[in-house]
Amino acid sequence: MAPDARQFVALLQDMEADISIDQELSMRWRDALDSCKSRLAEEDRKIAESIISLEAVLQDLDERQKVLDNTWMGRTRIQLIPFLKCLQTFTAVLVVTMLPHSIETSLAWGLVSIVLRLGLSTEQRSRKLFETLDSIRKTLRKVHRYVVTDLSNNEEVKEALIDLGVRLLEFLVKFIKELRKHPLEKIMDTALWKDISVSLKATLEDIEEYYETIRDLAESNSPTRALTLQQKEPSLSYPILALPVPSNPLFFGREDILERIHNHLNPTTRQHKLPCFTIYGMGGVGKTQVATTYAYRYCGVDDSSTYDLVLWIASETRSSLEQSFYNIASALKLPDVSKQTDPTTVVDAVQTWLKETDKRWLLIYDNAEKWSDLFSEFWPKAGAVGAAIVTSRDFNLANRPASAGEELRTFNQEESWEFAESILTEWDSGAEDERSALKELLSSLDGLPLAIHQIISLINAEGSSLTGFVDVYKDHTEEYHKHKVEDHEAFYSHSLETVWRFAINKASQSADSQLFLGAISMLSPDSIPEKLFYARKDLDLPESSLFFRDVMHVRKLTKTLRSQGLIRVSRSNIRIHRLLQSAFLQRLDNQVRNDILTVTATLLNDIFPKTHLGDPLHDRWEICSTYILHVQSLAKRWLAAAKKHQAQHASSDFLELLSNAARYLREIGSYNGALELVDIGLTLSGGDHEIRIANLVNIGGIASERLLQLDQARKYYERALEIRARILGDGHQETCGMKQNLACVTAGEGQYGLALQLFEAAEKGITMSTPQEKRLATHRFAANYGRCLIRLGEFEKARENLVRGREILDSGKDVPIYRRSLEYCFGNLNLAEKRLDDAKVNYQTCLTAFPDHILGKNQRVLSCGCHYKLARIAMEQGDFDSARDHIDEALALAQRNDSQGYIGRILLLKRSFIQAYDHGESGSEDAIRELSMRIEAIRLDLESLLVEYNLEKLFAGRETQQNPDKLFEFFITWQTR
């Protein structure tokens, strides 16, 4: 058979396979519909078949409200709208994905209607119903991000979506049967909701798995890559051990589990692309030590069964995960990645490297709390070939994501003896009383390696005999158990807590040592820079904390705590066990705790970069990233103490620290992280330090505005404006800056004429500022005037202001982010005036004339806008190939940034492109139909957000349906439209 003929036959076979798969999935869906109907009672089946749309569900709700004549049902109806809109989007997505095959989704509406009839019978039951459905909504929304992209032809995506839809229908049927089984007059609702909660949890877990499948497929097929290894990979020297924990020469035992881990992960014999082993167990049992020992043992040995590199990922929080990926990028010397690169770009770059490299790598995810969206975001992408170890207290992680796992147990009596004997530096092993004392001591430590190491470190540090030490320790233990605290942590034993309290009491005999250990305990437990505690000579500190100005004294305290086994020091960084931190903080009296909180805040605030009049922190991101974890840890510990009435109101230093840290998080795109710090600061402020509060709520307003929570942003800005006007005066630059922010919210709502008036009033009001302080503020006003005037069609005035903005930037130190945004404004102006070649130059300059770290997450939407506008220009100029390329680039960027607004606009443009230039070609009508349905799915999704954000008042009647581009534009930050 000729080659062409063979290719043709293979093509036909592939098409037949695709048709067969689609038919199988369609049949699976029909079988699920029939099964669900068969499980319903006759009455419910009739209802389910009669209510077949969202409109019918809402009409049924209205009629029932009239019959019941109550007010709470009307409120609940409003709360249900986001779920109903989300379900409408999902059903639309399901239909789009299965094209060209047709599937019926109306049963979902019938089932939901029955659930609402039964669940809204009382106000209490309606609240529980809303919570249940809202949990489903939040999970479904994550799915929508990916399935409106170009994956609808992927059979795995289709299968995941069909299975997800079937699982959802099954849950609704289960929900109905439980509601029918438990009528209100016969049984309390407690039993009902207990059964529903179990079923809901299982359903959400299944939906999460389907979502992860879709996400991995989407990201592994993304047309935009973080880097191309063949072109850009730097020369690296292997092996690479990027671990913050040094090799432990005192590591003892555990050979059996080390062997089992290696048998499962060994690169030469593994049976999975990404085998994972979870080491789980109680705190203090040595999980992290086993993982690091495995890493040091099997990385670097000249043997084909070892690793070329081992990379460490601290997994407690989003910030710790992001910081770990920065460290990995640095160890890999990834091009164009630095501390000034936004976290999303860094994670993308590392994950791409892991997927494309042929090196044998091992990831260690240390101290993972549980499998969640947060954790899965930082997991290697589909197709990556390597290995992973997870350490956790949660045994569930041995099942997911791990392919194997094992509980790490305590030492037995013999192992405990051998371990203690191996680390005792001086003792008379032949003396019977010494051996008896060691045996008695070990019997009280439950075989916990950390407890044994801690107590032997104290004995070695003191140089005392075991017999004498045990007598003192026994007295302490008896006294401790008389006054044992009730909030003992369940995940480590009382024996370990007893050891630590003994060690802490020893350390606390010195007030300086107690304060120093307290400051360490307030921070994130890993990578605490020693230099944080070397205070400036003129730093304003309380009398009790002045010793921090004496570097030699601080070093002496560090050495003492290290010798006692309370901390470890490596490469000028301090590390402390997180459980020791918890034990130390529990024993403090309120006065000492407040002293520690205050001095820790002062030290951190002194070293953390500060903004001035809204200037970016961008060029100091590296310092910010070093300390942000410690700021977040201090904030959470202060809040926890305050809730127990153990801490005073926040100090001025602490509020200033939170404000600048929140500013940094906002700049790198971590808006929710910024809002968390704002909320903590407002909770702890107690109304004191009002200017600090105004700074905090201003950051809260900016973060809320970026999240398109415009009502909340307005409230934040108005509060900050009131404070600044009252204290600083109406003409102060910071007061007028708040007026400018309020004008931005108005512009974000599309009210450009009113926004222009507000901008003008804000600038005219400035009477109190130096020329240098006023320079960048004046530039921002000029740029905002230009943006508004372009939208109002006043192009001449717009150009005057943009030129003025450029001259201001030229007159002093440049700010690349501002200059790039201004270039984009010029592009929009030239495009509006039909100066297409000039606009093309502006947009190309935005894309090519700035370093990669400027093109990070906050600027990626601007890059998306450039490609979108360049595609429009190319279409007008008849450059079809260029238009197609820019549409693809824009869509890839919008998907990476999860900009549903831009995705919608780009799909509209793509549909216009096909209608204009591909019309009549084979498959074009199907492509147009599919695009139209995907556009509709996005429109429905964003409509549900309008309801959720209480913004539907900005759109009249059916305006979003008649003009979806207006809705899509609204969900794009106004400066990047």
Secondary structure as GFF3:
##gff-version 3
##sequence-region A 1 977
A	DSSP	alpha_helix	3	38	.	.	.	ID=ss1
A	DSSP	alpha_helix	42	50	.	.	.	ID=ss2
A	DSSP	alpha_helix	54	68	.	.	.	ID=ss3
A	DSSP	alpha_helix	72	97	.	.	.	ID=ss4
A	DSSP	alpha_helix	106	119	.	.	.	ID=ss5
A	DSSP	alpha_helix	123	147	.	.	.	ID=ss6
A	DSSP	alpha_helix	155	181	.	.	.	ID=ss7
A	DSSP	alpha_helix	189	220	.	.	.	ID=ss8
A	DSSP	alpha_helix	229	232	.	.	.	ID=ss9
A	DSSP	beta_strand	240	242	.	.	.	ID=ss10
A	DSSP	alpha_helix	255	265	.	.	.	ID=ss11
A	DSSP	beta_strand	276	280	.	.	.	ID=ss12
A	DSSP	alpha_helix	287	298	.	.	.	ID=ss13
A	DSSP	beta_strand	309	314	.	.	.	ID=ss14
A	DSSP	alpha_helix	318	331	.	.	.	ID=ss15
A	DSSP	alpha_helix	343	356	.	.	.	ID=ss16
A	DSSP	beta_strand	361	366	.	.	.	ID=ss17
A	DSSP	alpha_helix	373	377	.	.	.	ID=ss18
A	DSSP	beta_strand	387	392	.	.	.	ID=ss19
A	DSSP	three_ten_helix	395	398	.	.	.	ID=ss20
A	DSSP	beta_strand	404	407	.	.	.	ID=ss21
A	DSSP	alpha_helix	413	423	.	.	.	ID=ss22
A	DSSP	alpha_helix	432	443	.	.	.	ID=ss23
A	DSSP	alpha_helix	449	462	.	.	.	ID=ss24
A	DSSP	alpha_helix	466	482	.	.	.	ID=ss25
A	DSSP	alpha_helix	494	507	.	.	.	ID=ss26
A	DSSP	alpha_helix	511	522	.	.	.	ID=ss27
A	DSSP	beta_strand	528	529	.	.	.	ID=ss28
A	DSSP	three_ten_helix	530	533	.	.	.	ID=ss29
A	DSSP	three_ten_helix	543	549	.	.	.	ID=ss30
A	DSSP	alpha_helix	551	563	.	.	.	ID=ss31
A	DSSP	beta_strand	568	570	.	.	.	ID=ss32
A	DSSP	beta_strand	573	575	.	.	.	ID=ss33
A	DSSP	alpha_helix	578	586	.	.	.	ID=ss34
A	DSSP	alpha_helix	590	607	.	.	.	ID=ss35
A	DSSP	three_ten_helix	618	620	.	.	.	ID=ss36
A	DSSP	alpha_helix	621	643	.	.	.	ID=ss37
A	DSSP	alpha_helix	652	667	.	.	.	ID=ss38
A	DSSP	alpha_helix	671	685	.	.	.	ID=ss39
A	DSSP	alpha_helix	690	706	.	.	.	ID=ss40
A	DSSP	alpha_helix	710	727	.	.	.	ID=ss41
A	DSSP	alpha_helix	733	748	.	.	.	ID=ss42
A	DSSP	alpha_helix	752	764	.	.	.	ID=ss43
A	DSSP	alpha_helix	771	791	.	.	.	ID=ss44
A	DSSP	alpha_helix	795	810	.	.	.	ID=ss45
A	DSSP	alpha_helix	816	832	.	.	.	ID=ss46
A	DSSP	alpha_helix	836	848	.	.	.	ID=ss47
A	DSSP	three_ten_helix	852	855	.	.	.	ID=ss48
A	DSSP	alpha_helix	857	876	.	.	.	ID=ss49
A	DSSP	alpha_helix	880	896	.	.	.	ID=ss50
A	DSSP	alpha_helix	900	913	.	.	.	ID=ss51
A	DSSP	pi_helix	914	918	.	.	.	ID=ss52
A	DSSP	alpha_helix	924	948	.	.	.	ID=ss53
A	DSSP	three_ten_helix	952	954	.	.	.	ID=ss54
A	DSSP	alpha_helix	959	962	.	.	.	ID=ss55
A	DSSP	alpha_helix	964	970	.	.	.	ID=ss56
A	DSSP	three_ten_helix	974	976	.	.	.	ID=ss57
###
